[in-house]
């Protein structure tokens, strides 16, 4: 009986950790203005997150330039990742050389980099928002 209790609390702890990770990713994306909340007044209390107009434009350009399909999950993940790097350069004014080096390092060493987890969380949140927005 005690084993079941510890398994359950371990599972709950993992869920709490995952929720905290995604909440932190959402907070970061809001701070960078990659996402925003829909107009609360227009939607009578809705707090649904959407892509910011600037980021949505970058995503659109990336998808069309790279011939990525919004129906394919892998293509959506790639487009969110590349769009985030481009957005960091164009809108956050991070130098292109730094952004390129950062992207290259993440692609080569993501598992051993703390920022690799952050980027993965950001991309997951963005993919979910993009997919939900496409369904509406």
C-alpha positions, 0 to 999 in steps of 0.5 A: 500500500505504501508503494502505491502512495509513493508512486502516486506522489511521485507522479504528482510531483512530476506533473507539478514539475512539468506544469511549472516548466510550461508556466515558466516557458509561457512567462518567458514567451510573454516577456519576449512578446512572442505570444500574447493573450487575446483581448480579454474584453472582446472575449469576455474573460478569455485568457487564451494565448496566441502568437504575437503578430510579429512572431506569426509573421516570422512563422509564416515566412519561415514555413513558406520559405522552407516549404514546411507543412502546417499539417506535419508535427515535425515541420511545425516544431522546426518552424517554431524553432527557426522562427524563434531564432529569427525573432530573437535576431530581428525583434529582440536585436540579438546579433545575428552571429550570436543567434547563429552560434546559439542555434548551432550549439543547441543543435549539436549539444542540446542534451547537455545544455540547460538552455536546450531544455528551455528552447525545447519548452518554448518550442513545445508551447509555441507548437501547442498554441499554433496547433490550437489556433489552426484548429479554431 
